[in-house]
Amino acid sequence: MNSRQVIKQLEADGWELRNVKGSHHIFRHPTKPGHISVPHPKQDLGVGLVPKLLKQAGLK
């Protein structure tokens, strides 16, 4: 899975892009705690990174 697909899933769940630091996009949710940092643009994210990001977002 690439970073664009992860970002689309986050945005569909209500996560909003708040900041960009270097090659990382920082997302925050209006009601969920914390933030999620997605490396972008990146063709393929690591095998363990995608489930970790989705779990952190409460999508898995």
Backbone torsions as a table, in degrees:
resi	resn	phi	psi	omega
1	MET	NA	139.3	179.7
2	ASN	-100.7	172.4	-174.0
3	SER	-65.8	-33.0	-180.0
4	ARG	-62.6	-39.1	179.0
5	GLN	-67.4	-40.2	178.0
6	VAL	-64.6	-43.1	-179.4
7	ILE	-62.9	-39.5	177.9
8	LYS	-62.3	-40.4	178.5
9	GLN	-65.8	-41.7	179.4
10	LEU	-63.1	-47.0	-179.0
11	GLU	-64.6	-34.9	177.6
12	ALA	-65.9	-26.8	179.5
13	ASP	-90.1	0.3	176.3
14	GLY	103.3	1.4	178.1
15	TRP	-72.1	139.3	-177.3
16	GLU	-119.0	139.4	176.6
17	LEU	-68.7	122.7	-178.1
18	ARG	-109.3	-30.1	-173.3
19	ASN	-160.1	154.9	173.4
20	VAL	-128.3	123.1	177.8
21	LYS	-122.1	107.3	-177.9
22	GLY	63.3	-121.2	-179.4
23	SER	-100.7	16.9	-179.1
24	HIS	-115.5	133.8	175.5
25	HIS	-100.3	129.5	-177.6
26	ILE	-103.1	123.4	-179.6
27	PHE	-113.2	142.9	174.0
28	ARG	-129.4	151.6	178.9
29	HIS	-111.8	140.9	-177.7
30	PRO	-62.4	-29.7	-177.1
31	THR	-116.7	-23.4	-179.5
32	LYS	-87.0	145.1	-178.6
33	PRO	-76.7	156.1	172.5
34	GLY	85.7	-172.4	179.0
35	HIS	-141.2	163.5	179.8
36	ILE	-128.4	131.9	-179.8
37	SER	-109.6	118.0	-177.8
38	VAL	-113.4	122.3	175.4
39	PRO	-68.1	125.9	-176.8
40	HIS	-149.9	139.8	-1.2
41	PRO	-83.9	138.3	178.7
42	LYS	-145.1	128.8	-177.3
43	GLN	-60.8	-61.2	-178.3
44	ASP	-125.1	126.8	175.3
45	LEU	-83.3	157.0	-178.7
46	GLY	-60.5	154.9	-177.4
47	VAL	-58.3	-40.6	-178.6
48	GLY	-85.1	-18.6	-175.6
49	LEU	-73.5	-40.7	-177.2
50	VAL	-61.3	-51.4	178.1
51	PRO	-61.1	-35.5	179.5
52	LYS	-64.7	-44.2	179.4
53	LEU	-64.8	-43.6	-179.1
54	LEU	-67.1	-37.8	177.6
55	LYS	-66.5	-41.6	178.7
56	GLN	-61.9	-33.6	179.9
57	ALA	-81.8	-8.9	-178.8
58	GLY	79.9	23.2	-179.5
59	LEU	-98.6	-6.6	-178.2
60	LYS	-136.1	NA	NA
